[in-house]
Amino acid sequence: MSAILDAVLDDLATESARLEALVVDLPEEGWRTPTPAPGWDVATQIAHLAWTDEAAYAAATDKERWDDLVLEALADPEHAVDRAALTGSIAAPAVLLERWHRARSRLAEALRNYPAEQRMPWYGPPMSPASMATARFMETWAHSLDVHAALGVEPEVTDRIRHVAHLGVRTRDWAFSVRGLEPPAEEFRIDLTAPSGDVWAWGPEAAPQTVTGTAYDFCLLVTQRIHRADTSLVATGRDADRWLDVAQAFAGPPGEGREPRDA
C-alpha cells in the first residue's frame, strides 16, 4: 500500500467518524430532518454514502455484482442514485449506521489490498485505489456538509480538504466532457489558500489562465455545495472562467448545483 493511499484512507476514516458522531445520538425525528439536497433528509444522506461504499467495494472485488449495478444505472440514469438512497433511508437509524460502518470498513480493506497499478471500474473514468479513496473522501465530506447544514451545526474546516481540491483539479476535463464540451487544450495555474494559510498550487506558474481563491470555496464549488457567485474564486482566461461554471468532482451526469444565496 502506498503512503498516499494510506494517508487518504486515514483522513477518510476521520471524516466518516466525525459524521457518524454527529448523527449517532439523533432521535428518529432528527434523522428525518430535510437537508439542502431536495427530497433528501439526514437518513437519505447516510444511506447514499453506504450504498456508494458498497458499489465501490463491488467495483473492486465482485465483477458480477458490479455489472448488475451498471445495468441498474443504465436502465434509469436520472433516478438510480436517488432511488437507492431513498430506499436505504427507510431502515432504522441503528441499522443504517451499521450498514454504512460495515460498507466503508470493507471498502477500505479492499482498497488496501487492490493492486496499485490496476484501475477499477467506476461510473466515470476507471480509478486507482488512491483515486477511489480520494473520491470517497470527497463524497463523504460533501454529504457531511449537507447533514451539518440540516442540523444547524458548523462543520470543522481542516486541511484534509486538500483531497477534495486535488480531485477537483484532476477532474477538470471530465467536467467539460460530461457536458458535451471540448476540454481546454492548455493547463491552468490554480493557487488556493488552505484553511491553515498554506497555498496549494497546481499547474505551471507561467500559465496564462489561472484560478485563485480559498481552497474551501473551491471544494464547495466542485462538489456543487455553493453557487459560484458566492465564492471568493477568481478566474483569469475564458476557459478558466468557463470551468468555474461547470466544475464537478463527482462521477455521473451534471448536477444541478445550488442557487445563489440572494436568488
Secondary structure, 3 states (H helix, E strand, C coil): CCHHHHHHHHHHHHHHHHHHHHHCCCCHHHHCCECCCCCCEHHHHHHHHHHHHHHHHHHHHCHHHHHHHHHHHHHCCCCHHHHHHHHHCCCCHHHHHHHHHHHHHHHHHHHHHCCCCCCECCCCCCECHHHHHHHHHHHHHHHHHHHHHHHCCCCCCCHHHHHHHHHHHHCHHHHHHCCCCCCCCCCCEEEEECCCCCEEEECCCCCCCEEEEEHHHHHHHHCCCCCHHHCCCEEECHHHHHHHHHCCCCCCCCCCCCCCCCC
